[in-house]
Amino acid sequence: MGGDWFETIAEAERRAEKRLPRSVALAVRAGSERGLTLADNVAAFGELGFAPHMAGLSAKREQATVVMGQEISMPVLISPTGVQAIHPDGELAVARAAAARGTAMGLSSFASKPIEEIVAANPQTFLQVYWSGTREKMVQRLHRAKAAGAVGLIVTLDWSFVHARDWGSPFIPERIDRKAVLHYAPEVLRRPRWLAQWAKTKTLPDLSVPNWAGPGEPAPTFFGAYGEWMMTPPPTWDDVAWLCSQWEGPLVVKGITHPDDARAAVQAGAAAISVSNHGGNNLDGTPAAIRALPGVAEAVGGEIEILFDGGIRRGSDVVKAVALGARAVMLGRAALWGLAANGQAGVANVLEIMRAGITETLNAIDVASVRDLTPHDLVVPPGFARTPNRQSGSWLPAEP
Ligand SMILES: Cc1cc2nc3c(=O)[nH]c(=O)nc-3n(C[C@H](O)[C@H](O)[C@H](O)COP(=O)(O)O)c2cc1C
């Protein structure tokens, strides 16, 4: 293992923060308002314990699983994130690393690389979309993704256009032009390795979003696309059902924390949901995603595949989420920090940290396969799960 290899996600984060210009590092950290949800997403995992066994353990450890019909080598996928122009190879590096490690990639609709290139690098690609623009435009995006060979669609529903952070938000330009270069110069000059990486490619970070464009149209800028999305009235559950019917393939509804919404996603015809609060970037004060998982699993666990994302930083976190009802988890920042720290090898490094951590944890708790995990493998403190206040109706909150 070379000197660029890191042993934990915390170290990847440190290296990414050292390498990236401050504004870029802040864009990756993201979060919103007081950062309560951002912090709780990670901290809540620390409240969950294990009950290890010591002898007479099975030697078999199985991580492979199936998500939306895709066989993957471990219960870990790449979550769609929209700022991968932090590295010249961007989403391509992530797609290659995921493919080499036998897992799937969620490609953000704000991605900087065209979906055709990503599917060529990783045939297990899911396109992520928002409810944005006219139905005709949405259908065009789905057709393009289908034609490219995407094997699934992720529709992300949780976004309320929050934009303030107590620690300050980074300046993001419309495009990297002369004015933006001058603005960034002081912080970029303090990051010579990052600058050298881009200088080698003789290109500048591209802030356009090619997968948003209709056939024959130029790629809009990030803010052009964002504006269209902001101006689009939010979808109803009937709209989500319509999207499912248009896609004609497995669809994940991402951003579920409420058991009622989980039920509605089942009704709409989704193949899976992701229990997620957008990594704490959306409504601050939403409990950690892992605290919402038990309630959602209880409501729809038998009816739909449950994915999970938010705060996964080690293999033992993956085991905890799977034990509480997730089929697999998705990585947001961990993959971005790996990408920033060491490109494709950095993302592969992150996935290997997860794989090793899952095996070590399964060894200790004596579970032969991730498919056999249950809440009984955990020590869950009273009051850990957070579920909406509701006195009546068919759903009752319960501890795992
Ligand atoms: C910088 C950044 C950009 C993101 N962009 C998107 C996006 O374009 N689409 C989406 O569905 N989720 C997006 N997310 C949310 C992630 O897919 C995921 O839900 C979240 O990051 C998981 O939390 P984690 O970062 O703690 O792993 C983004 C997250 C971050 C940190």
PDBQT file of the ligand as one rigid body, heavy atoms in Angstrom, charges set to zero:
ROOT
HETATM    1  C1  LIG A 501     -21.781  17.924  -1.795  1.00  0.00    +0.000 C 
HETATM    2  C2  LIG A 501     -23.003  17.077  -1.892  1.00  0.00    +0.000 A 
HETATM    3  C3  LIG A 501     -23.756  17.063  -3.060  1.00  0.00    +0.000 A 
HETATM    4  C4  LIG A 501     -24.903  16.266  -3.146  1.00  0.00    +0.000 A 
HETATM    5  N1  LIG A 501     -25.613  16.248  -4.314  1.00  0.00    +0.000 NA
HETATM    6  C5  LIG A 501     -26.684  15.434  -4.423  1.00  0.00    +0.000 A 
HETATM    7  C6  LIG A 501     -27.391  15.319  -5.651  1.00  0.00    +0.000 A 
HETATM    8  O1  LIG A 501     -27.062  15.959  -6.639  1.00  0.00    +0.000 OA
HETATM    9  N2  LIG A 501     -28.459  14.489  -5.696  1.00  0.00    +0.000 N 
HETATM   10  C7  LIG A 501     -28.864  13.742  -4.609  1.00  0.00    +0.000 A 
HETATM   11  O2  LIG A 501     -29.827  12.994  -4.686  1.00  0.00    +0.000 OA
HETATM   12  N3  LIG A 501     -28.194  13.819  -3.439  1.00  0.00    +0.000 NA
HETATM   13  C8  LIG A 501     -27.120  14.631  -3.325  1.00  0.00    +0.000 A 
HETATM   14  N4  LIG A 501     -26.426  14.677  -2.140  1.00  0.00    +0.000 N 
HETATM   15  C9  LIG A 501     -26.852  13.815  -1.024  1.00  0.00    +0.000 C 
HETATM   16  C10 LIG A 501     -26.157  12.448  -1.084  1.00  0.00    +0.000 C 
HETATM   17  O3  LIG A 501     -26.604  11.679  -2.170  1.00  0.00    +0.000 OA
HETATM   18  C11 LIG A 501     -26.433  11.650   0.190  1.00  0.00    +0.000 C 
HETATM   19  O4  LIG A 501     -27.812  11.620   0.438  1.00  0.00    +0.000 OA
HETATM   20  C12 LIG A 501     -25.696  12.185   1.410  1.00  0.00    +0.000 C 
HETATM   21  O5  LIG A 501     -24.484  12.789   1.078  1.00  0.00    +0.000 OA
HETATM   22  C13 LIG A 501     -25.444  11.053   2.384  1.00  0.00    +0.000 C 
HETATM   23  O6  LIG A 501     -24.814  11.501   3.522  1.00  0.00    +0.000 OA
HETATM   24  P1  LIG A 501     -23.230  11.347   3.753  1.00  0.00    +0.000 P 
HETATM   25  O7  LIG A 501     -22.596  12.420   2.955  1.00  0.00    +0.000 OA
HETATM   26  O8  LIG A 501     -23.087  11.560   5.222  1.00  0.00    +0.000 OA
HETATM   27  O9  LIG A 501     -22.830   9.962   3.284  1.00  0.00    +0.000 OA
HETATM   28  C14 LIG A 501     -25.293  15.483  -2.037  1.00  0.00    +0.000 A 
HETATM   29  C15 LIG A 501     -24.512  15.478  -0.875  1.00  0.00    +0.000 A 
HETATM   30  C16 LIG A 501     -23.377  16.266  -0.790  1.00  0.00    +0.000 A 
HETATM   31  C17 LIG A 501     -22.548  16.220   0.469  1.00  0.00    +0.000 C 
ENDROOT
TORSDOF 0
